[in-house]
Amino acid sequence: MLEPTIELTDGHVGRSRVRRGTLVTDFQTIQEDFPTVVKIDSKWRELTRRRCGINCVPGPRFLKGVRGFLRHYNRGHSGRSPEKSAVHIYCILRAISNVDVAFLKAG
């Protein structure tokens, strides 16, 4: 099985790196309406599923945070989901600018 990577898209396309042992004890969401934007390593990141490229379901409705990503992984990909503390390793993490953080927090 391939080693998961975290893709950081801070404006540098094609940059990715392997981060082993990076576990998160608690995923803080930025705002109830945006459950896929979470704080990881003191930075706000938008989670998008690496394998299929989604962060919402038809409707459109965002996946309900980390729990939604785990549920999607189990149901949509017939796989055993990663532990909650490691779900971000299986996602693309898009950096959120300070300006966007302010807008998202305001709703």
CNS distance restraints for C-alpha pairs under 8 A (distance, minus, plus):
assign (resid   3 and name CA) (resid  18 and name CA) 7.56 0.50 0.50
assign (resid   4 and name CA) (resid  18 and name CA) 6.80 0.50 0.50
assign (resid   4 and name CA) (resid  89 and name CA) 6.18 0.50 0.50
assign (resid   4 and name CA) (resid  90 and name CA) 6.20 0.50 0.50
assign (resid   5 and name CA) (resid  16 and name CA) 6.85 0.50 0.50
assign (resid   5 and name CA) (resid  17 and name CA) 5.81 0.50 0.50
assign (resid   5 and name CA) (resid  18 and name CA) 4.51 0.50 0.50
assign (resid   5 and name CA) (resid  19 and name CA) 6.38 0.50 0.50
assign (resid   5 and name CA) (resid  89 and name CA) 6.11 0.50 0.50
assign (resid   5 and name CA) (resid  90 and name CA) 7.06 0.50 0.50
assign (resid   6 and name CA) (resid  16 and name CA) 6.15 0.50 0.50
assign (resid   6 and name CA) (resid  17 and name CA) 6.00 0.50 0.50
assign (resid   6 and name CA) (resid  18 and name CA) 6.18 0.50 0.50
assign (resid   6 and name CA) (resid  19 and name CA) 6.67 0.50 0.50
assign (resid   6 and name CA) (resid  88 and name CA) 7.60 0.50 0.50
assign (resid   6 and name CA) (resid  89 and name CA) 5.49 0.50 0.50
assign (resid   6 and name CA) (resid  90 and name CA) 7.13 0.50 0.50
assign (resid   6 and name CA) (resid  91 and name CA) 6.69 0.50 0.50
assign (resid   6 and name CA) (resid  92 and name CA) 6.11 0.50 0.50
assign (resid   6 and name CA) (resid  93 and name CA) 6.82 0.50 0.50
assign (resid   7 and name CA) (resid  15 and name CA) 6.60 0.50 0.50
assign (resid   7 and name CA) (resid  16 and name CA) 4.42 0.50 0.50
assign (resid   7 and name CA) (resid  17 and name CA) 6.55 0.50 0.50
assign (resid   7 and name CA) (resid  91 and name CA) 7.64 0.50 0.50
assign (resid   7 and name CA) (resid  92 and name CA) 5.11 0.50 0.50
assign (resid   7 and name CA) (resid  93 and name CA) 5.95 0.50 0.50
assign (resid   7 and name CA) (resid  94 and name CA) 7.94 0.50 0.50
assign (resid   8 and name CA) (resid  15 and name CA) 6.51 0.50 0.50
assign (resid   8 and name CA) (resid  16 and name CA) 5.93 0.50 0.50
assign (resid   8 and name CA) (resid  92 and name CA) 6.87 0.50 0.50
assign (resid   8 and name CA) (resid  93 and name CA) 5.50 0.50 0.50
assign (resid   8 and name CA) (resid  94 and name CA) 6.06 0.50 0.50
assign (resid   8 and name CA) (resid  95 and name CA) 7.09 0.50 0.50
assign (resid   9 and name CA) (resid  13 and name CA) 6.29 0.50 0.50
assign (resid   9 and name CA) (resid  14 and name CA) 7.97 0.50 0.50
assign (resid   9 and name CA) (resid  15 and name CA) 7.11 0.50 0.50
assign (resid   9 and name CA) (resid  92 and name CA) 7.95 0.50 0.50
assign (resid   9 and name CA) (resid  93 and name CA) 6.73 0.50 0.50
assign (resid   9 and name CA) (resid  94 and name CA) 5.09 0.50 0.50
assign (resid   9 and name CA) (resid  95 and name CA) 6.28 0.50 0.50
assign (resid  10 and name CA) (resid  94 and name CA) 6.73 0.50 0.50
assign (resid  10 and name CA) (resid  95 and name CA) 5.54 0.50 0.50
assign (resid  19 and name CA) (resid  89 and name CA) 7.86 0.50 0.50
assign (resid  22 and name CA) (resid  86 and name CA) 7.12 0.50 0.50
assign (resid  22 and name CA) (resid  89 and name CA) 7.84 0.50 0.50
assign (resid  23 and name CA) (resid  85 and name CA) 5.09 0.50 0.50
assign (resid  23 and name CA) (resid  86 and name CA) 5.29 0.50 0.50
assign (resid  24 and name CA) (resid  40 and name CA) 7.12 0.50 0.50
assign (resid  24 and name CA) (resid  85 and name CA) 4.77 0.50 0.50
assign (resid  24 and name CA) (resid  86 and name CA) 6.68 0.50 0.50
assign (resid  25 and name CA) (resid  85 and name CA) 5.82 0.50 0.50
assign (resid  26 and name CA) (resid  85 and name CA) 7.39 0.50 0.50
assign (resid  27 and name CA) (resid  38 and name CA) 5.92 0.50 0.50
assign (resid  27 and name CA) (resid  39 and name CA) 6.14 0.50 0.50
assign (resid  27 and name CA) (resid  40 and name CA) 7.04 0.50 0.50
assign (resid  27 and name CA) (resid  66 and name CA) 7.49 0.50 0.50
assign (resid  28 and name CA) (resid  38 and name CA) 5.39 0.50 0.50
assign (resid  28 and name CA) (resid  39 and name CA) 5.42 0.50 0.50
assign (resid  29 and name CA) (resid  34 and name CA) 7.46 0.50 0.50
assign (resid  29 and name CA) (resid  35 and name CA) 5.78 0.50 0.50
assign (resid  29 and name CA) (resid  36 and name CA) 7.26 0.50 0.50
assign (resid  29 and name CA) (resid  37 and name CA) 5.77 0.50 0.50
assign (resid  29 and name CA) (resid  38 and name CA) 4.40 0.50 0.50
assign (resid  29 and name CA) (resid  39 and name CA) 6.51 0.50 0.50
assign (resid  29 and name CA) (resid  65 and name CA) 7.50 0.50 0.50
assign (resid  30 and name CA) (resid  34 and name CA) 6.77 0.50 0.50
assign (resid  30 and name CA) (resid  35 and name CA) 7.18 0.50 0.50
assign (resid  30 and name CA) (resid  37 and name CA) 5.86 0.50 0.50
assign (resid  30 and name CA) (resid  38 and name CA) 5.95 0.50 0.50
assign (resid  30 and name CA) (resid  39 and name CA) 7.38 0.50 0.50
assign (resid  30 and name CA) (resid  44 and name CA) 7.70 0.50 0.50
assign (resid  30 and name CA) (resid 101 and name CA) 7.80 0.50 0.50
assign (resid  30 and name CA) (resid 104 and name CA) 7.02 0.50 0.50
assign (resid  30 and name CA) (resid 105 and name CA) 6.12 0.50 0.50
assign (resid  31 and name CA) (resid  35 and name CA) 6.59 0.50 0.50
assign (resid  31 and name CA) (resid  37 and name CA) 7.85 0.50 0.50
assign (resid  31 and name CA) (resid 104 and name CA) 6.76 0.50 0.50
assign (resid  31 and name CA) (resid 105 and name CA) 5.77 0.50 0.50
assign (resid  31 and name CA) (resid 107 and name CA) 7.14 0.50 0.50
assign (resid  33 and name CA) (resid 107 and name CA) 7.28 0.50 0.50
assign (resid  34 and name CA) (resid  62 and name CA) 7.22 0.50 0.50
assign (resid  34 and name CA) (resid 104 and name CA) 7.52 0.50 0.50
assign (resid  35 and name CA) (resid  62 and name CA) 6.87 0.50 0.50
assign (resid  35 and name CA) (resid  63 and name CA) 7.00 0.50 0.50
assign (resid  35 and name CA) (resid  64 and name CA) 5.57 0.50 0.50
assign (resid  35 and name CA) (resid  65 and name CA) 4.51 0.50 0.50
assign (resid  36 and name CA) (resid  46 and name CA) 5.62 0.50 0.50
assign (resid  36 and name CA) (resid  47 and name CA) 5.35 0.50 0.50
assign (resid  36 and name CA) (resid  48 and name CA) 7.67 0.50 0.50
assign (resid  36 and name CA) (resid  55 and name CA) 6.84 0.50 0.50
assign (resid  36 and name CA) (resid  62 and name CA) 6.89 0.50 0.50
assign (resid  36 and name CA) (resid  63 and name CA) 6.70 0.50 0.50
assign (resid  36 and name CA) (resid  64 and name CA) 7.01 0.50 0.50
assign (resid  36 and name CA) (resid  65 and name CA) 4.99 0.50 0.50
assign (resid  36 and name CA) (resid  66 and name CA) 7.41 0.50 0.50
assign (resid  37 and name CA) (resid  44 and name CA) 6.56 0.50 0.50
assign (resid  37 and name CA) (resid  45 and name CA) 5.47 0.50 0.50
assign (resid  37 and name CA) (resid  46 and name CA) 4.28 0.50 0.50
assign (resid  37 and name CA) (resid  47 and name CA) 6.26 0.50 0.50
assign (resid  37 and name CA) (resid  65 and name CA) 7.76 0.50 0.50
assign (resid  38 and name CA) (resid  44 and name CA) 5.58 0.50 0.50
assign (resid  38 and name CA) (resid  45 and name CA) 5.51 0.50 0.50
assign (resid  38 and name CA) (resid  46 and name CA) 6.39 0.50 0.50
assign (resid  38 and name CA) (resid  47 and name CA) 7.42 0.50 0.50
assign (resid  38 and name CA) (resid  65 and name CA) 7.95 0.50 0.50
assign (resid  39 and name CA) (resid  43 and name CA) 5.27 0.50 0.50
assign (resid  39 and name CA) (resid  44 and name CA) 4.39 0.50 0.50
assign (resid  39 and name CA) (resid  45 and name CA) 6.10 0.50 0.50
assign (resid  40 and name CA) (resid  44 and name CA) 6.31 0.50 0.50
assign (resid  40 and name CA) (resid  45 and name CA) 6.76 0.50 0.50
assign (resid  43 and name CA) (resid  95 and name CA) 7.64 0.50 0.50
assign (resid  43 and name CA) (resid  96 and name CA) 7.98 0.50 0.50
assign (resid  44 and name CA) (resid  95 and name CA) 6.40 0.50 0.50
assign (resid  44 and name CA) (resid  96 and name CA) 5.66 0.50 0.50
assign (resid  44 and name CA) (resid 101 and name CA) 7.49 0.50 0.50
assign (resid  45 and name CA) (resid  93 and name CA) 5.53 0.50 0.50
assign (resid  45 and name CA) (resid  94 and name CA) 5.26 0.50 0.50
assign (resid  45 and name CA) (resid  95 and name CA) 4.81 0.50 0.50
assign (resid  45 and name CA) (resid  96 and name CA) 5.61 0.50 0.50
assign (resid  46 and name CA) (resid  92 and name CA) 7.92 0.50 0.50
assign (resid  46 and name CA) (resid  93 and name CA) 5.54 0.50 0.50
assign (resid  46 and name CA) (resid  94 and name CA) 5.02 0.50 0.50
assign (resid  46 and name CA) (resid  95 and name CA) 6.62 0.50 0.50
assign (resid  46 and name CA) (resid  96 and name CA) 6.94 0.50 0.50
assign (resid  47 and name CA) (resid  55 and name CA) 6.77 0.50 0.50
assign (resid  47 and name CA) (resid  88 and name CA) 7.10 0.50 0.50
assign (resid  47 and name CA) (resid  91 and name CA) 5.88 0.50 0.50
assign (resid  47 and name CA) (resid  92 and name CA) 5.93 0.50 0.50
assign (resid  47 and name CA) (resid  93 and name CA) 5.16 0.50 0.50
assign (resid  47 and name CA) (resid  94 and name CA) 6.79 0.50 0.50
assign (resid  48 and name CA) (resid  53 and name CA) 5.82 0.50 0.50
assign (resid  48 and name CA) (resid  54 and name CA) 5.46 0.50 0.50
assign (resid  48 and name CA) (resid  55 and name CA) 4.89 0.50 0.50
assign (resid  48 and name CA) (resid  91 and name CA) 5.34 0.50 0.50
assign (resid  48 and name CA) (resid  92 and name CA) 5.16 0.50 0.50
assign (resid  48 and name CA) (resid  93 and name CA) 6.65 0.50 0.50
assign (resid  48 and name CA) (resid  94 and name CA) 7.98 0.50 0.50
assign (resid  49 and name CA) (resid  53 and name CA) 4.91 0.50 0.50
assign (resid  49 and name CA) (resid  54 and name CA) 5.26 0.50 0.50
assign (resid  49 and name CA) (resid  55 and name CA) 6.19 0.50 0.50
assign (resid  49 and name CA) (resid  69 and name CA) 7.45 0.50 0.50
assign (resid  49 and name CA) (resid  90 and name CA) 6.70 0.50 0.50
assign (resid  49 and name CA) (resid  91 and name CA) 4.60 0.50 0.50
assign (resid  49 and name CA) (resid  92 and name CA) 6.26 0.50 0.50
assign (resid  50 and name CA) (resid  54 and name CA) 7.83 0.50 0.50
assign (resid  50 and name CA) (resid  90 and name CA) 5.87 0.50 0.50
assign (resid  50 and name CA) (resid  91 and name CA) 4.57 0.50 0.50
assign (resid  50 and name CA) (resid  92 and name CA) 5.38 0.50 0.50
assign (resid  51 and name CA) (resid  90 and name CA) 7.80 0.50 0.50
assign (resid  51 and name CA) (resid  91 and name CA) 7.88 0.50 0.50
assign (resid  55 and name CA) (resid  62 and name CA) 5.89 0.50 0.50
assign (resid  55 and name CA) (resid  63 and name CA) 5.71 0.50 0.50
assign (resid  55 and name CA) (resid  69 and name CA) 7.84 0.50 0.50
assign (resid  56 and name CA) (resid  60 and name CA) 6.28 0.50 0.50
assign (resid  56 and name CA) (resid  61 and name CA) 5.23 0.50 0.50
assign (resid  56 and name CA) (resid  62 and name CA) 3.90 0.50 0.50
assign (resid  56 and name CA) (resid  63 and name CA) 4.95 0.50 0.50
assign (resid  57 and name CA) (resid  61 and name CA) 5.36 0.50 0.50
assign (resid  57 and name CA) (resid  62 and name CA) 6.28 0.50 0.50
assign (resid  57 and name CA) (resid  63 and name CA) 6.63 0.50 0.50
assign (resid  63 and name CA) (resid  68 and name CA) 4.83 0.50 0.50
assign (resid  63 and name CA) (resid  69 and name CA) 6.33 0.50 0.50
assign (resid  64 and name CA) (resid  68 and name CA) 4.39 0.50 0.50
assign (resid  64 and name CA) (resid  69 and name CA) 7.29 0.50 0.50
assign (resid  65 and name CA) (resid  69 and name CA) 6.54 0.50 0.50
assign (resid  66 and name CA) (resid  70 and name CA) 6.31 0.50 0.50
assign (resid  66 and name CA) (resid  84 and name CA) 7.00 0.50 0.50
assign (resid  66 and name CA) (resid  87 and name CA) 7.00 0.50 0.50
assign (resid  67 and name CA) (resid  71 and name CA) 6.18 0.50 0.50
assign (resid  67 and name CA) (resid  84 and name CA) 7.58 0.50 0.50
assign (resid  68 and name CA) (resid  72 and name CA) 6.01 0.50 0.50
assign (resid  69 and name CA) (resid  73 and name CA) 6.07 0.50 0.50
assign (resid  69 and name CA) (resid  87 and name CA) 7.57 0.50 0.50
assign (resid  70 and name CA) (resid  74 and name CA) 6.33 0.50 0.50
assign (resid  70 and name CA) (resid  81 and name CA) 5.65 0.50 0.50
assign (resid  70 and name CA) (resid  82 and name CA) 7.28 0.50 0.50
assign (resid  70 and name CA) (resid  84 and name CA) 7.32 0.50 0.50
assign (resid  70 and name CA) (resid  87 and name CA) 7.22 0.50 0.50
assign (resid  71 and name CA) (resid  75 and name CA) 6.10 0.50 0.50
assign (resid  71 and name CA) (resid  81 and name CA) 7.78 0.50 0.50
assign (resid  72 and name CA) (resid  76 and name CA) 5.21 0.50 0.50
assign (resid  72 and name CA) (resid  77 and name CA) 7.36 0.50 0.50
assign (resid  73 and name CA) (resid  77 and name CA) 5.32 0.50 0.50
assign (resid  73 and name CA) (resid  78 and name CA) 7.00 0.50 0.50
assign (resid  73 and name CA) (resid  79 and name CA) 6.34 0.50 0.50
assign (resid  73 and name CA) (resid  80 and name CA) 7.38 0.50 0.50
assign (resid  73 and name CA) (resid  81 and name CA) 5.71 0.50 0.50
assign (resid  74 and name CA) (resid  78 and name CA) 5.23 0.50 0.50
assign (resid  74 and name CA) (resid  79 and name CA) 5.11 0.50 0.50
assign (resid  74 and name CA) (resid  80 and name CA) 5.75 0.50 0.50
assign (resid  74 and name CA) (resid  81 and name CA) 5.63 0.50 0.50
assign (resid  75 and name CA) (resid  79 and name CA) 7.58 0.50 0.50
assign (resid  81 and name CA) (resid  87 and name CA) 7.97 0.50 0.50
assign (resid  82 and name CA) (resid  86 and name CA) 6.19 0.50 0.50
assign (resid  82 and name CA) (resid  87 and name CA) 5.75 0.50 0.50
assign (resid  83 and name CA) (resid  87 and name CA) 6.31 0.50 0.50
assign (resid  86 and name CA) (resid  90 and name CA) 7.66 0.50 0.50
assign (resid  87 and name CA) (resid  91 and name CA) 7.07 0.50 0.50
assign (resid  88 and name CA) (resid  92 and name CA) 7.63 0.50 0.50
assign (resid  88 and name CA) (resid  93 and name CA) 7.55 0.50 0.50
assign (resid  96 and name CA) (resid 100 and name CA) 6.20 0.50 0.50
assign (resid  96 and name CA) (resid 101 and name CA) 6.37 0.50 0.50
assign (resid  97 and name CA) (resid 101 and name CA) 6.12 0.50 0.50
assign (resid  98 and name CA) (resid 102 and name CA) 6.33 0.50 0.50
assign (resid  99 and name CA) (resid 103 and name CA) 6.47 0.50 0.50
assign (resid 100 and name CA) (resid 104 and name CA) 5.99 0.50 0.50
assign (resid 101 and name CA) (resid 105 and name CA) 6.07 0.50 0.50
assign (resid 102 and name CA) (resid 106 and name CA) 6.24 0.50 0.50
assign (resid 103 and name CA) (resid 107 and name CA) 6.41 0.50 0.50
